[in-house]
Amino acid sequence: MRPIALILITTILTLKVNAQETNEEYLGNGTVSGKIFSNFHFSLDNANRKTAFAITRAYFGYEQQLGEYFSANIKLDIGSPDDLSEYSRLRRYAYFKNAGLTYSRNDLTVWAGLFDMLQFKVQERSWGYRYMYRSFLDEYRFGPSADLGLGVRYSFADNLESDIIVSNGEGYTSPQRDNIYKAGWGITYNPLPSITLRGYYSIFLTQVPQMTFTGFAGYRNENFRIGGDFNYQMNFQSNLNRDRYGYSFYSTFVFSEKWEIFLRYDHLYSNIVGATEIPWNLANDGSAAIGGIQFTPVSKVHVTFDYQDWYEYAANGEKEQLLFLHLEVNF
C-alpha cells in the first residue's frame, strides 16, 4: 500500500506542477472523488448461517484538466482480487483502476492508459445499484471492468454514438503477459430520450478466439426504469465450443425523492458439448433473484435493504439466500 500511495501522491503533484506551468486559463484545482461500499449480511440458511459486517470496496480518485481538450485521471480500487482463496479475500489490496489521459473535442473522445471498459457501462448505469450487485457481464466475469489500452468514441448525432477499444484483455489487476489483444466495438442509439438501445461485440485475438455478443434495451423516466440485456460468449477462455450465455432483467420504481424499490432476475447457462447430456459448466450455471428498497437520506449516501439468492442448476448444487443492509457513500 505504501509504494502505491507514494506513486499516487507523486503523480498528482507532478500533474499539478506541470499543469500550472501551461494552459493556466483552463486549470482549476482538480477534483478529488471517493466511494465506499459496505454491508451487513445475514444468511437464511439455518444449517450454515453466515453473518458479518463488511467493507467490500473503496475507491479514491483524482482528475485534473490539463488544457482545453486534455485531462488526466487516476483512481485507486481498494478491494480484493477475485482469484484469491476464500480466506485471503478478506484482505484488502490497492490497485490502479484508472490511470490515463483523455482528449475530448466536439464529438470525438480519445483516451489511453488504464481505463474503464465499455462492454457493460450502459447496463450498469441503467441498473443503478453497482454498490449492491454488479451488472450481469461483470458479476459472471464475461470480461474485466477496466484494462490497459486505447479507446475512441464518436457521436454521429445527439442520439447515436459508437466506440472502439483495443486493450490487453487481462484486466486491471494483471500485467500484459503476451502479444494477444482484445478488441471491442459498441454502438448506442436513443430513438427517444427515454429509450436506450446498445449493442456490443468483443473478440480475444487468439487462435481460438473468445467472442462476446451483448444486446441491451432500457427505458426510463422520472419515476420508473426497466432494462434487460442478453449475453452470449463463445469459446470461453479460448476453449473451442465452450459457450456461456444468459440474460438479466431489472426494474425500479421511484415513489419519492428518497425512496425507491427494485427487482432483478439473472439466468446463466452453458451449452452441451459432444455426446454428453450435461452442460459443460453446470457447476457454475444458475439463477439469481434480487429485490429490495433503497433510501437516500442525502444525495451522496444510499442505503438498501435487500434480498439476494443464488440457485445452482446442478442437482446437488448450492442454494444461497441472504438478507443485506448495503451502504454507499460518495464524495
Secondary structure, DSSP 8 states (H G I E B T S, - for coil): -HHHHHHHHHHHHHHHHHHHHS-GGG--S-EEEEEEEEEEEEE--STT--EEEEEEEEEEEEEEE-SSSEEEEEEEEEE--TTS-TTGGGS-EEEEEEEEEEEEETTEEEEEEEEE-SSSHHHHHHH--TTTS--HHHHTTSS-SEEEEEEEEEEEETTEEEEEEEE-SS-TTS---SS--EEEEEEEEEEETTEEEEEEEEEE-SSS--EEEEEEEEEE-SSEEEEEEEEEEESGGG-TT--EEEEEEEEEEE-SSSEEEEEEEEEEEE---TT-SS-TTGGG-EEEEEEEEEEEEETTEEEEEEEEEEEESSTT--EEEEEEEEEEEE-
